[in-house]
Amino acid sequence: MRKPLTISAVTLTLLFSAVLTHATLPVHGVSHVGVEVAWGGDNPTQGGVATIIVNVRNLWSQPLTLRFVGVRLDWMGEDTYLYGGGSELERLMNPGDIASYSMRFTVPDDASPGFHPAYILVVYTVSEEDMLVEYHQVVEVRPGLNVVAAVTLTVTEVVTVPGEASNVNRVKDWRALSTLLAGLALALFAVWKWRLKK
């Protein structure tokens, strides 16, 4: 597994311009990218492996350059994002193009069972008014990752071999035989006494 990428400051850089622009939400109510997320496989257990599949679509009418796509879960540092499947590489996207990334990670052993918030960071550049502008868009994943409790199950197999009864079974067998013989003797004694009275 690759080391997580740590972003020391969430700032946006305006390339080829003296103006610095910051956009964590869509500019003027319009987003340049659409993000769809799916959790792969079953719900992971504590210490298990999970997969997230992230699809990013260019919703803009012009090409854009996807620079980075990463995922952050609530047990990670605020500026730490996991990446994978080439999501750290630049990719030119024409209008309507979709980039799909699959990222695997290990759930910590001490992660609490239940839903954990997850966030997707998408870094991309677009050309606006003859300037290249970089955006950082953060999208919350809903529902978050559902971690199930790790359960340890111990199974003990007992094999009984004919003719080799344990001491416990032998004692139970002798008690049953003794009780049967005592009952039979008592019944014979009662019959004998009854016949004597006649």
PEHUBEL-V824674 format. One record per backbone hydrogen bond with DSSP energy under -1.0 kcal/mol. CO is the residue of the C=O (numbers start at 0). NH is the residue of the N-H. If there is no record, write none. Layout:
[[CO	NH] [CO	NH]]
This chain:
[[4	80] [8	10] [12	133] [25	28] [26	29] [31	58] [31	59] [33	56] [35	54] [37	52] [43	147] [44	47] [47	106] [49	104] [50	39] [51	102] [52	37] [53	100] [54	35] [55	98] [56	33] [57	95] [63	92] [64	124] [65	90] [67	122] [69	120] [70	81] [71	118] [72	75] [76	79] [78	6] [80	4] [81	70] [85	88] [86	68] [90	65] [92	63] [93	96] [96	57] [98	55] [100	53] [102	51] [104	49] [107	110] [113	146] [115	144] [116	73] [117	140] [118	71] [119	138] [120	69] [121	136] [122	66] [122	67] [123	134] [124	64] [125	132] [127	130] [130	127] [131	14] [132	125] [134	123] [136	121] [138	119] [144	115] [146	113] [147	45] [160	163] [165	169] [166	170] [167	171] [168	172] [169	173] [170	174] [171	175] [172	176] [173	177] [174	178] [175	179] [176	180] [177	181] [178	182] [179	183] [180	184] [181	185] [182	186] [183	187] [184	188] [185	189] [186	190] [187	191] [188	192] [189	193] [190	194] [191	195] [192	196]]
